[in-house]
Amino acid sequence: RPEQAIARAAADTMSWLAKVESTIAAKQKHYLSRIRELQLEAALPASQRRPLQQARVRTLASQQLDDIRELMALVRDTVAQLPPQLCRMATGGGRSNGIRAATGAACAGE
């Protein structure tokens, strides 16, 4: 039955979006922690700063940001391929602003 297939696809899609949203939130938290770490390091007297540590933290922050961008693009591309019935479901609910923006843009054909 088409209705059952649509309902199952909707449930799977919403579950996947929730997992991706959780992953993005965790990566954002790690990114912010790295930025705070860089700020604290920069606040130290010059003699106490650790350039190698700063470089490592910058690399880690950059990786988190790249991962977030990749996940947002994955959400956008996935939602862009959904049928209209599922697209409407994916753009609503308790999604974060970033997920809602990515899904809304994809559903609007942007």
Summary of the structure (lengths in Angstrom):
residues: 110
radius of gyration: 18.9
end to end distance: 31.6
largest distance: 70.5
contacts: 293
relative contact order: 0.15
helix: 85%
strand: 0%
